[in-house]
């Protein structure tokens, strides 16, 4: 039971980290686009 919980938490943390990475790259891309083309996205 404890092993299953640890595996689930590890998988969750990995997916959260990848989501955070995707979000940060997306926000930086959006910032670049906004600085090039001053329109509200």
N, C-alpha and C positions, 0 to 999 in steps of 0.2 A: 504493500500500500504506500509506504513512504517512498519507495523507489519510483513508483508510478508518478507520485506527486512531484518528485524532483525532476523526472524526465519531462513532465508537462511544463513545469516552471522554466526549465532550460529552453524548451521549444518556444514558449511564450516570449521569453526575453530575447531570443534570437530574432523572432519575427518582429518584435517591437523595435529592436535595433535597426533592422533592415527598413522598416517603415519610417523610422526617424531619419535614416540616411536618405531615403527617397524624398521625404518631405523637405529636408534641408537643400538637396540638390534642386528640387523643383522651385523652392522659394528663391534660391540664388539665380536660377535661370529667369524667373519672373522679374527679379530685380534688374537683371541685365536688359531684358526686353523693355521694361518700363523706362530705364535710363536712355535707351536708344530711341524708343518711340514713346513720348510722354502722353500716353493715354491710360485711362483707368481700366485695369483688367479685373 
